[in-house]
């Protein structure tokens, strides 16, 4: 009788156990076509750049996450969102932020289309720059979580640029090495 009771409990427990494959198919998110998601992200990034060009401070920063990061072209520019807001506010207030227009952009999607990363070539007041970053999807919109802006240097000019920034780089390397 004990064996029969144990067997019945085991069968009952096994029949209540979720099968991983059945569970996964029931909870798989319904994904949009990748082309539609990329179009949405592309529009969002264009709106972000347009907000800066039109010095629309609130729109610009609402497209970033609250904990977003902006890495600027200067080696010392690693801006957390609140610091970047503080730095940028006077430029936006004076009507003179920055004007970046995407020339080329590549967008990549995570498996569940809730994370994306991209790279872009930009026409800017500094000439051609490269931007790259990570976006996350909140309940409504794509938001920039991390953005990196760099000035594109042609390979044939790297030696000249390296010489031009040598003094600055040496001082920064020394300072950062002492902090480590």
DOTOR-291245 format. One record per residue (C-alpha): residue in three letters; residue number from 0; y, x, z. Coordinates in Angstrom, 2 decimals. Example, Ala and Ser with C-alpha at 12.3 -4.5 7.8 and 13.67 -1.06 7.14 Angstrom:
2
+--------+-----+---------+---------+---------+
| residu | num |      py |      px |      pz |
+--------+-----+---------+---------+---------+
|    ALA |   0 |   -4.50 |   12.30 |    7.80 |
|    SER |   1 |   -1.06 |   13.67 |    7.14 |
+--------+-----+---------+---------+---------+
END
This chain:
180
+--------+-----+---------+---------+---------+
| residu | num |      py |      px |      pz |
+--------+-----+---------+---------+---------+
|    UNK |   0 |    0.00 |    0.00 |    0.00 |
|    UNK |   1 |    2.42 |    2.86 |    0.86 |
|    UNK |   2 |    1.68 |    4.45 |   -2.52 |
|    UNK |   3 |    2.35 |    1.18 |   -4.35 |
|    UNK |   4 |    5.61 |    0.67 |   -2.42 |
|    UNK |   5 |    6.73 |    4.26 |   -3.18 |
|    UNK |   6 |    5.85 |    3.78 |   -6.86 |
|    UNK |   7 |    7.86 |    0.54 |   -7.05 |
|    UNK |   8 |   10.91 |    2.18 |   -5.43 |
|    UNK |   9 |   10.67 |    5.11 |   -7.85 |
|    UNK |  10 |   10.46 |    2.75 |  -10.86 |
|    UNK |  11 |   13.42 |    0.72 |   -9.56 |
|    UNK |  12 |   15.53 |    3.84 |   -9.06 |
|    UNK |  13 |   14.65 |    5.22 |  -12.49 |
|    UNK |  14 |   15.49 |    1.94 |  -14.21 |
|    UNK |  15 |   18.93 |    1.88 |  -12.53 |
|    UNK |  16 |   19.70 |    5.43 |  -13.60 |
|    UNK |  17 |   22.25 |    5.70 |  -16.44 |
|    UNK |  18 |   20.95 |    7.48 |  -19.47 |
|    UNK |  19 |   23.52 |   10.15 |  -20.33 |
|    UNK |  20 |   23.48 |    9.44 |  -24.05 |
|    UNK |  21 |   23.93 |    5.69 |  -23.59 |
|    UNK |  22 |   26.76 |    6.29 |  -21.14 |
|    UNK |  23 |   28.56 |    8.72 |  -23.48 |
|    UNK |  24 |   28.54 |    6.31 |  -26.40 |
|    UNK |  25 |   29.92 |    3.52 |  -24.24 |
|    UNK |  26 |   32.83 |    5.62 |  -22.97 |
|    UNK |  27 |   33.66 |    7.50 |  -26.17 |
|    UNK |  28 |   37.33 |    6.93 |  -26.93 |
|    UNK |  29 |   38.23 |    5.22 |  -30.17 |
|    UNK |  30 |   40.07 |    7.89 |  -32.12 |
|    UNK |  31 |   42.74 |    7.39 |  -34.76 |
|    UNK |  32 |   42.32 |    9.10 |  -38.13 |
|    UNK |  33 |   43.43 |   12.72 |  -37.75 |
|    UNK |  34 |   45.99 |   12.36 |  -40.54 |
|    UNK |  35 |   47.72 |    9.55 |  -38.61 |
|    UNK |  36 |   47.76 |   11.52 |  -35.36 |
|    UNK |  37 |   49.14 |   14.59 |  -37.11 |
|    UNK |  38 |   51.83 |   12.46 |  -38.78 |
|    UNK |  39 |   52.80 |   11.09 |  -35.35 |
|    UNK |  40 |   52.99 |   14.61 |  -33.88 |
|    UNK |  41 |   54.94 |   15.89 |  -36.87 |
|    UNK |  42 |   57.51 |   13.10 |  -36.42 |
|    UNK |  43 |   57.73 |   13.83 |  -32.71 |
|    UNK |  44 |   58.42 |   17.53 |  -33.28 |
|    UNK |  45 |   61.01 |   16.72 |  -35.95 |
|    UNK |  46 |   62.70 |   14.29 |  -33.51 |
|    UNK |  47 |   62.78 |   17.04 |  -30.87 |
|    UNK |  48 |   64.49 |   19.50 |  -33.21 |
|    UNK |  49 |   66.86 |   16.75 |  -34.43 |
|    UNK |  50 |   67.83 |   15.91 |  -30.83 |
|    UNK |  51 |   68.93 |   19.53 |  -30.31 |
|    UNK |  52 |   70.85 |   19.57 |  -33.61 |
|    UNK |  53 |   72.62 |   16.34 |  -32.60 |
|    UNK |  54 |   73.05 |   17.62 |  -29.00 |
|    UNK |  55 |   71.21 |   14.65 |  -27.56 |
|    UNK |  56 |   70.23 |   16.18 |  -24.23 |
|    UNK |  57 |   68.24 |   13.24 |  -22.83 |
|    UNK |  58 |   66.19 |   12.69 |  -25.99 |
|    UNK |  59 |   65.49 |   16.41 |  -26.29 |
|    UNK |  60 |   64.22 |   16.79 |  -22.73 |
|    UNK |  61 |   62.37 |   13.45 |  -22.71 |
|    UNK |  62 |   60.16 |   14.85 |  -25.48 |
|    UNK |  63 |   59.08 |   17.62 |  -23.10 |
|    UNK |  64 |   56.83 |   17.12 |  -20.08 |
|    UNK |  65 |   58.47 |   17.41 |  -16.67 |
|    UNK |  66 |   56.53 |   20.63 |  -16.11 |
|    UNK |  67 |   57.12 |   21.87 |  -19.67 |
|    UNK |  68 |   57.82 |   25.52 |  -20.46 |
|    UNK |  69 |   60.10 |   26.97 |  -23.14 |
|    UNK |  70 |   59.61 |   30.64 |  -24.03 |
|    UNK |  71 |   62.70 |   31.92 |  -25.83 |
|    UNK |  72 |   63.23 |   34.81 |  -28.20 |
|    UNK |  73 |   64.46 |   37.15 |  -25.45 |
|    UNK |  74 |   61.67 |   38.78 |  -23.44 |
|    UNK |  75 |   63.28 |   37.51 |  -20.24 |
|    UNK |  76 |   63.32 |   33.86 |  -21.34 |
|    UNK |  77 |   60.43 |   32.07 |  -19.70 |
|    UNK |  78 |   62.06 |   28.78 |  -18.84 |
|    UNK |  79 |   60.43 |   26.18 |  -16.65 |
|    UNK |  80 |   61.75 |   22.73 |  -17.60 |
|    UNK |  81 |   64.31 |   22.39 |  -14.80 |
|    UNK |  82 |   65.71 |   25.89 |  -15.43 |
|    UNK |  83 |   65.78 |   25.29 |  -19.19 |
|    UNK |  84 |   67.68 |   22.04 |  -18.63 |
|    UNK |  85 |   70.24 |   23.85 |  -16.49 |
|    UNK |  86 |   70.62 |   26.66 |  -19.04 |
|    UNK |  87 |   70.88 |   24.24 |  -21.99 |
|    UNK |  88 |   73.18 |   21.59 |  -20.51 |
|    UNK |  89 |   76.49 |   23.41 |  -21.19 |
|    UNK |  90 |   75.50 |   23.95 |  -24.85 |
|    UNK |  91 |   74.61 |   20.28 |  -25.29 |
|    UNK |  92 |   77.79 |   19.20 |  -23.47 |
|    UNK |  93 |   79.93 |   21.32 |  -25.83 |
|    UNK |  94 |   78.17 |   19.84 |  -28.87 |
|    UNK |  95 |   76.75 |   23.25 |  -29.84 |
|    UNK |  96 |   73.04 |   23.44 |  -29.15 |
|    UNK |  97 |   70.74 |   24.73 |  -31.92 |
|    UNK |  98 |   69.66 |   23.47 |  -35.29 |
|    UNK |  99 |   66.06 |   24.19 |  -36.29 |
|    UNK | 100 |   64.45 |   22.68 |  -39.37 |
|    UNK | 101 |   60.72 |   23.00 |  -39.93 |
|    UNK | 102 |   59.83 |   24.72 |  -43.21 |
|    UNK | 103 |   56.08 |   24.71 |  -42.62 |
|    UNK | 104 |   53.92 |   23.39 |  -39.80 |
|    UNK | 105 |   50.23 |   23.45 |  -38.88 |
|    UNK | 106 |   48.90 |   20.98 |  -36.31 |
|    UNK | 107 |   45.51 |   21.18 |  -34.60 |
|    UNK | 108 |   43.89 |   18.50 |  -32.46 |
|    UNK | 109 |   41.61 |   18.65 |  -29.44 |
|    UNK | 110 |   38.33 |   16.78 |  -29.54 |
|    UNK | 111 |   39.69 |   13.63 |  -27.90 |
|    UNK | 112 |   43.13 |   13.75 |  -29.58 |
|    UNK | 113 |   44.94 |   13.98 |  -26.25 |
|    UNK | 114 |   45.92 |   17.64 |  -26.70 |
|    UNK | 115 |   47.36 |   19.28 |  -29.79 |
|    UNK | 116 |   48.69 |   22.71 |  -30.62 |
|    UNK | 117 |   50.81 |   23.80 |  -33.52 |
|    UNK | 118 |   52.69 |   26.59 |  -35.21 |
|    UNK | 119 |   55.74 |   26.23 |  -37.40 |
|    UNK | 120 |   58.14 |   28.29 |  -39.47 |
|    UNK | 121 |   61.73 |   27.26 |  -38.84 |
|    UNK | 122 |   65.03 |   27.63 |  -40.66 |
|    UNK | 123 |   67.49 |   28.53 |  -37.88 |
|    UNK | 124 |   70.85 |   30.18 |  -37.28 |
|    UNK | 125 |   68.79 |   33.32 |  -36.54 |
|    UNK | 126 |   67.08 |   33.18 |  -39.94 |
|    UNK | 127 |   63.39 |   32.34 |  -40.10 |
|    UNK | 128 |   61.80 |   31.89 |  -36.70 |
|    UNK | 129 |   58.31 |   30.89 |  -35.63 |
|    UNK | 130 |   57.68 |   28.21 |  -33.09 |
|    UNK | 131 |   54.34 |   27.41 |  -31.54 |
|    UNK | 132 |   53.30 |   25.15 |  -28.76 |
|    UNK | 133 |   51.06 |   22.68 |  -27.03 |
|    UNK | 134 |   51.54 |   18.92 |  -26.81 |
|    UNK | 135 |   49.81 |   16.42 |  -24.57 |
|    UNK | 136 |   49.53 |   12.69 |  -25.07 |
|    UNK | 137 |   50.73 |   10.57 |  -22.17 |
|    UNK | 138 |   50.12 |    6.83 |  -22.11 |
|    UNK | 139 |   52.72 |    6.28 |  -24.85 |
|    UNK | 140 |   53.86 |    9.45 |  -26.59 |
|    UNK | 141 |   53.18 |   13.05 |  -27.43 |
|    UNK | 142 |   55.13 |   15.45 |  -25.22 |
|    UNK | 143 |   55.70 |   19.18 |  -25.52 |
|    UNK | 144 |   54.12 |   21.00 |  -22.61 |
|    UNK | 145 |   54.63 |   24.56 |  -23.82 |
|    UNK | 146 |   56.81 |   25.96 |  -26.61 |
|    UNK | 147 |   57.28 |   29.54 |  -27.80 |
|    UNK | 148 |   60.09 |   30.56 |  -30.13 |
|    UNK | 149 |   60.08 |   33.96 |  -31.80 |
|    UNK | 150 |   62.19 |   35.63 |  -34.44 |
|    UNK | 151 |   60.05 |   36.49 |  -37.46 |
|    UNK | 152 |   60.43 |   40.16 |  -38.35 |
|    UNK | 153 |   59.15 |   41.32 |  -41.75 |
|    UNK | 154 |   56.59 |   44.09 |  -41.31 |
|    UNK | 155 |   58.72 |   46.52 |  -43.32 |
|    UNK | 156 |   61.55 |   46.09 |  -40.76 |
|    UNK | 157 |   59.52 |   46.44 |  -37.56 |
|    UNK | 158 |   60.31 |   50.15 |  -37.16 |
|    UNK | 159 |   64.08 |   49.49 |  -37.31 |
|    UNK | 160 |   63.89 |   46.54 |  -34.93 |
|    UNK | 161 |   61.69 |   48.48 |  -32.51 |
|    UNK | 162 |   64.26 |   51.31 |  -32.46 |
|    UNK | 163 |   67.09 |   48.81 |  -32.01 |
|    UNK | 164 |   65.52 |   47.24 |  -28.91 |
|    UNK | 165 |   63.95 |   50.38 |  -27.43 |
|    UNK | 166 |   66.51 |   50.86 |  -24.64 |
|    UNK | 167 |   66.29 |   47.21 |  -23.54 |
|    UNK | 168 |   62.47 |   47.23 |  -23.72 |
|    UNK | 169 |   62.18 |   50.49 |  -21.77 |
|    UNK | 170 |   64.38 |   49.13 |  -18.96 |
|    UNK | 171 |   62.47 |   45.83 |  -18.83 |
|    UNK | 172 |   59.09 |   47.59 |  -18.89 |
|    UNK | 173 |   60.21 |   49.79 |  -15.99 |
|    UNK | 174 |   61.47 |   46.79 |  -13.98 |
|    UNK | 175 |   58.35 |   44.69 |  -14.62 |
|    UNK | 176 |   56.01 |   47.60 |  -13.87 |
|    UNK | 177 |   57.69 |   48.07 |  -10.48 |
|    UNK | 178 |   57.10 |   44.37 |   -9.68 |
|    UNK | 179 |   53.38 |   44.69 |  -10.33 |
+--------+-----+---------+---------+---------+
END
